[in-house]
């Protein structure tokens, strides 16, 4: 399956994430010719914006056109800028609903650029209209501010320039468990994670230096029961007649669920959801890193291609659910057969790879690789109990050594893949070490990085 198909084949995972959020999860794709479509978008967009969810899979324009005209250029420009800088994208902007009303969204996504130039954004958007309206009211009058403080779900607080709290709203207790009295006249040092304190003080110093509002600082803050919650704050300075900052006013929102969702998405981008092993992208990043270190230290690295024998008949006879169960068990046995320093990954349907770093000599790396390869082969040849059904398979393993067989990652992969096909064609269920004199330099069937 092409890499682009693998990246987009996450519908079940995205549906699961959708259930965690009050807004919608999306996956937006831009092809090299500039065409946009949505391989996936949560169903709430149909009710909110009056668009056809199925049609968006072919043309994303109807939903993108709902971005408020005054915000569209900034949204599209900042999104492409985040791609160029390989940074996550977070933006607040307005959208026009089907009934003519305008809502505010907060959208977060991460982008990946594929080899053909296609860009895929995976992220989520939540309705922040209420918060935006409340922030507007907050600016309008102190009386409105006070009423909001007493009822808002976010924590409202004020700080002295030295970081000592002078006020927290009542929902401080609801958010963090402490009584309000425990915060007043106490420093943020007592609550903010020590690792995040330097960034928090630098954030406050920027506000003090510029006299302007700053947004988006994220930090961990300790709950009364000892665990940490993630908060984000928008902070404005309070200035005296001379323009000096005398205090800070802030609004803090609990974003723990969002951070957990981000972590899930990051894992989705780098790990196979079925086996929980690293996926192709992450594995080859690790391999490149290890080869760079091995080249610098004059060390050896072994790479194995592990291809399952007789896996297709399992799917054909027992169904794909049984096949998925078998792949999970294979991954478990594979991990149990290698060393803690080794890295195993699933790179395609029934194809696995294992990297063995780093050895001091080619003789040692060859002997260790063969020994571990035989251990893997023997482990996978033992019968599997798939929910009461006994399944018997084997595997064909190809081994290549760096730098003996190849000088870089792609060439090393071609060599290991070629050796694996020799094992496959020689009767399967065996380990074959690449031999240039026998196998040549070409990799039969190799799919590339």
Protein Blocks (a to p, Z undefined) as FASTA:
>chain_A
ZZklmmmmmmlmmmmmmmmpcbbcddddddfkopacdfbacfklmmmnopafklmmmomk
lmmmmpcfklmmmmmmmmmmmmmnopacddddddddfkopacdddddddddddfkopacd
ddddddfklmmmmmmmmmmpmklmmmmmmmmmbdcddddfkopafbdcfklmmmnopafk
lmgopafklmmcfklmmmmmmmmmmmmmnopacehiacddddfkopacdddddddddddf
kopafbdcdddddfklmmmmmmmmmmmmmpcfklopacfklmmmmmmmmmmmmmmnopad
dddddddehklmmmmmnojklmmmmmmmmmmmmmmmmcfkbccddfbfklccddddddfb
fklmmmmmmmmmmmmmmmmmpccdeehiacdddddddddddfklocbfklmmmmmmmmmm
mmmmnngjiacdddfklnombdghiabZZ
